[in-house]
Amino acid sequence: MVVAIDGPAGAGKSTIAKEIAKRLNITFLNSGSFYRAITLSLLASKVNLDDEKAVIDHAAALDIDYVNSRLVLNGVDVEDKLHTDEIDANASKVSSYVEVRHIVNDKIRKITKKISIVCEGRDMTTVVFPNAEYKFYLDASIEAQAMRRFKQGVSSMSLEEIKAAIKKRDELDKNKAEGSLKIASDAVYIDSSDLTIEQVCEIILSKIHI
């Protein structure tokens, strides 16, 4: 079974997806972690992110796995290194390269062949798992997105700077050549701006029948 959740940054996808996976006792998978891990490796290796071929070649050579809902890169758990401002600023560009998306999508599909998952990202419902049993689009106002990111305490930016960065990233995500952020026609739309985590979970769980 695949429960797919899409939406912009700061809409609460990761928090909600983790909780849904916990309650259903299945695996949580964050597609963004794959792009962030590739970005982490590219930055560490000082690869020019404007050089599409170099980025693709580097991404293709990486060993990326997902163990216990944590991203493992070349045998090393890097989950706790994936949410820096530098990776935030560059992951969307890396994920805009179509071939990089193909690499990541292939890895995700292989991982999910033998297990039931709750996955979240930008194109889970439209590209990666268009035939998922359950699809949701989780949205939130820019103000709500920025405040949630700010409260995470992992960014050194001000609230206004975070808001501007999210706006820029959302624009990039919505205009990608492939895998752009959009609402699948058969996805359940949820605006989480004024909802609690529990309320969003209740809406999603009410739609899932096991």
C-alpha positions in Angstrom: 0.0 0.0 0.0 1.2 3.5 -0.8 -0.1 6.6 0.9 1.2 9.6 -1.1 1.3 13.1 0.3 2.4 16.2 -1.8 2.6 19.9 -0.9 4.9 22.9 -0.5 7.7 23.2 2.1 6.3 24.0 5.6 2.9 22.6 5.0 3.5 19.9 7.6 4.0 17.0 5.3 6.9 15.3 7.2 5.3 15.6 10.6 2.0 14.4 9.3 3.4 11.6 7.2 5.5 10.3 10.1 2.5 10.3 12.4 0.3 8.5 9.8 3.0 5.9 9.2 3.3 5.3 13.0 -0.4 4.9 13.4 -0.7 2.5 10.4 2.5 0.7 11.5 4.1 1.1 8.1 7.3 2.8 6.8 7.6 6.6 6.4 9.6 7.8 3.4 10.6 11.4 2.7 11.5 11.8 -1.0 13.1 15.2 -0.2 15.8 13.5 1.8 17.1 11.8 -1.3 17.6 15.2 -3.1 19.0 16.7 0.1 21.5 13.9 0.4 22.6 14.3 -3.2 23.0 18.1 -2.6 25.0 17.4 0.6 27.4 15.2 -1.4 27.6 17.7 -4.3 28.4 20.6 -2.0 31.0 18.5 0.0 32.6 17.5 -3.3 32.5 21.1 -4.6 30.7 20.1 -7.8 29.4 23.1 -9.8 25.6 22.9 -9.5 25.2 24.7 -12.8 27.0 21.9 -14.6 24.1 19.6 -15.3 26.2 16.7 -16.5 28.5 16.8 -13.6 25.6 16.9 -11.2 23.9 13.9 -12.9 27.1 11.8 -13.1 27.7 12.5 -9.4 24.2 11.6 -8.4 24.2 8.4 -10.4 27.4 7.2 -8.6 26.0 7.6 -5.1 24.7 4.6 -3.1 21.5 5.9 -1.5 19.3 3.8 0.8 16.6 4.3 3.3 16.8 2.4 6.6 14.4 2.7 9.4 13.0 5.9 7.9 16.5 7.5 7.8 18.6 8.4 4.8 21.8 6.4 4.3 24.4 7.8 1.9 27.3 5.6 0.9 26.8 3.5 4.0 26.6 6.5 6.4 23.4 7.8 8.1 23.3 11.5 7.1 19.7 12.2 8.1 20.7 14.7 10.7 22.8 16.7 8.2 20.1 17.3 5.7 18.4 20.5 6.9 21.0 23.3 6.8 20.3 26.6 5.2 22.9 25.8 2.4 21.1 22.6 1.5 17.7 24.4 1.7 19.0 26.9 -0.8 20.4 24.4 -3.3 18.3 21.2 -3.1 15.5 22.6 -5.3 18.0 23.4 -8.1 19.5 19.9 -7.9 16.1 18.3 -8.0 15.1 20.4 -11.1 17.4 18.3 -13.3 15.1 15.8 -15.0 17.7 13.0 -15.0 18.4 13.5 -11.3 14.7 13.0 -10.7 14.7 9.8 -12.7 17.6 8.5 -10.5 15.8 9.3 -7.3 12.4 8.0 -8.5 14.0 4.7 -9.5 15.6 4.3 -6.1 12.3 5.2 -4.3 10.3 2.7 -6.4 12.8 -0.1 -5.7 12.7 0.5 -2.0 8.9 0.5 -1.9 8.3 -2.7 -4.0 8.3 -4.9 -0.9 6.9 -2.6 1.8 3.9 -0.4 2.5 4.8 3.2 2.9 3.6 6.7 3.6 5.7 8.9 1.3 5.8 12.7 1.0 7.3 15.1 -1.4 6.4 17.4 -4.4 5.4 14.8 -7.0 4.6 11.7 -5.2 0.9 11.7 -6.3 1.6 12.8 -9.8 4.8 11.2 -11.0 6.4 8.8 -8.6 3.2 6.9 -7.6 0.4 8.0 -9.9 -1.5 4.8 -9.0 -1.1 5.2 -5.2 -4.1 3.9 -3.3 -4.4 7.1 -1.3 -3.4 10.6 -2.4 -3.3 13.8 -0.4 -2.2 17.4 -1.1 -1.3 19.2 2.1 -1.2 23.0 1.7 -0.6 26.0 4.0 -0.3 29.7 3.7 3.2 31.2 3.2 2.9 32.7 6.7 2.1 29.3 8.3 4.9 27.7 6.3 7.5 30.2 7.4 6.5 30.2 11.0 6.7 26.4 11.2 10.2 26.5 9.6 11.2 29.3 12.0 10.0 27.3 15.0 12.0 24.3 14.0 15.1 26.2 15.1 17.4 24.8 12.4 17.6 27.9 10.3 19.8 31.0 11.1 17.5 33.2 9.0 14.9 35.6 10.2 11.2 34.9 9.8 11.0 37.3 6.9 14.1 35.8 5.2 12.6 32.3 5.6 9.3 33.5 4.1 11.2 34.9 1.1 13.2 31.7 0.7 10.1 29.6 0.8 8.4 31.8 -1.8 11.4 31.4 -4.1 11.6 27.6 -3.6 7.8 27.2 -4.2 8.1 29.1 -7.5 11.0 26.8 -8.5 9.1 23.7 -7.5 6.0 24.7 -9.4 7.9 25.5 -12.6 10.2 22.4 -12.9 10.3 20.7 -16.3 9.4 17.5 -14.7 8.0 16.6 -11.2 6.6 20.1 -10.6 4.5 20.8 -7.6 0.9 20.5 -8.5 -2.4 19.0 -7.2 -3.3 15.6 -8.6 -6.9 15.5 -9.9 -7.7 12.6 -7.5 -5.9 13.9 -4.4 -7.7 15.0 -1.3 -6.8 18.7 -0.7 -6.2 19.8 2.9 -5.3 23.3 4.0 -3.4 22.8 7.2 -2.8 26.5 8.0 -5.3 26.6 10.9 -5.4 22.9 11.7 -3.6 21.0 14.4 -1.5 17.9 13.6 -4.2 15.8 15.2 -6.9 17.3 13.0 -5.0 16.8 9.8 -4.2 13.2 10.8 -7.9 12.5 11.6 -8.9 13.8 8.1 -6.3 11.6 6.4 -7.0 8.5 8.5 -10.7 8.8 7.8 -10.0 8.3 4.1 -7.8 5.3 4.5 -9.5 1.9 4.7 -7.3 -1.1 5.6 
